[in-house]
Amino acid sequence: MVLQYYYMTLRMSIDCNGCYRRIRGALLQMRELEGHQIDKRQGRVLVFGAFSPQDVAIKIRKRTNRRVEILDVAEGSPPGQDGGPGHMP
């Protein structure tokens, strides 16, 4: 099964540094994610890679014991072979 490359934005409650570390640890353990970006102030998490968006949201919810809301899911292409950025519509 070939998975599509996605960029997904999530809203999560990131109240303290402990919450931030728990979320970051959960994201780093997920092999299907190619990368992530956490915005503590706005409580948003951006993840990207070849994955199923629903499955990733459920895994993050179970590992962090926090509410996860999917704000946006966009299909894209992976970063180029030369290290350049991927294409996001």
C-alpha positions as CSV (number, residue, x, y, z in Angstrom):
1,M,0.0,0.0,0.0
2,V,1.5,3.3,-1.1
3,L,0.6,6.2,1.2
4,Q,0.2,9.8,-0.1
5,Y,2.5,12.5,1.2
6,Y,0.5,14.9,3.4
7,Y,1.0,18.2,5.3
8,M,-1.3,18.2,8.3
9,T,-2.0,21.0,10.8
10,L,-3.4,20.0,14.2
11,R,-4.6,22.0,17.2
12,M,-3.5,20.8,20.6
13,S,-3.4,22.2,24.1
14,I,0.3,23.0,24.8
15,D,0.2,24.7,28.2
16,C,3.7,24.0,29.6
17,N,7.1,22.7,28.8
18,G,6.1,19.3,30.0
19,C,3.2,19.2,27.5
20,Y,5.6,20.3,24.8
21,R,8.1,17.6,25.6
22,R,5.4,14.9,25.7
23,I,4.0,15.9,22.3
24,R,7.5,16.2,20.8
25,G,8.5,12.8,22.1
26,A,5.4,11.2,20.6
27,L,6.1,12.8,17.2
28,L,9.7,11.7,17.2
29,Q,8.7,8.0,17.9
30,M,6.4,7.9,14.8
31,R,8.4,6.5,11.9
32,E,5.8,7.5,9.2
33,L,6.4,11.2,9.9
34,E,9.2,12.9,8.0
35,G,9.2,16.0,10.2
36,H,7.2,18.2,12.5
37,Q,6.9,21.8,13.7
38,I,5.4,22.8,17.0
39,D,4.0,26.3,17.7
40,K,3.6,26.6,21.4
41,R,1.9,30.0,21.4
42,Q,-0.9,29.2,19.0
43,G,-1.1,25.5,20.1
44,R,-0.6,24.2,16.6
45,V,1.4,21.2,15.4
46,L,2.4,20.8,11.7
47,V,3.4,17.3,10.6
48,F,4.4,16.0,7.2
49,G,5.3,12.7,5.6
50,A,3.7,9.7,3.9
51,F,0.9,8.7,6.3
52,S,-2.8,8.3,6.8
53,P,-4.0,11.6,8.5
54,Q,-6.7,9.9,10.7
55,D,-4.2,7.2,11.9
56,V,-1.6,9.7,12.9
57,A,-4.1,11.9,14.8
58,I,-5.3,8.8,16.7
59,K,-1.8,7.8,17.5
60,I,-0.9,11.2,18.8
61,R,-4.1,11.3,20.9
62,K,-3.3,7.9,22.5
63,R,0.4,8.7,23.2
64,T,-0.1,12.1,24.6
65,N,-3.5,11.7,26.3
66,R,-4.5,15.1,24.9
67,R,-7.3,16.2,22.6
68,V,-6.3,16.5,19.0
69,E,-8.2,18.6,16.4
70,I,-7.3,18.3,12.7
71,L,-7.4,21.8,11.2
72,D,-6.1,21.2,7.7
73,V,-4.8,18.4,5.6
74,A,-3.1,19.1,2.3
75,E,-1.6,16.7,-0.2
76,G,1.9,17.5,-1.4
77,S,5.0,16.0,-2.8
78,P,8.0,15.0,-0.8
79,P,11.1,17.2,-0.8
80,G,13.2,16.9,-3.9
81,Q,16.2,14.6,-4.1
82,D,18.6,17.6,-4.1
83,G,17.3,18.6,-0.7
84,G,15.0,21.3,-2.1
85,P,11.5,21.9,-0.7
86,G,8.6,19.8,-1.8
87,H,5.6,21.2,-3.6
88,M,2.5,22.1,-1.6
89,P,-0.6,23.2,-3.5
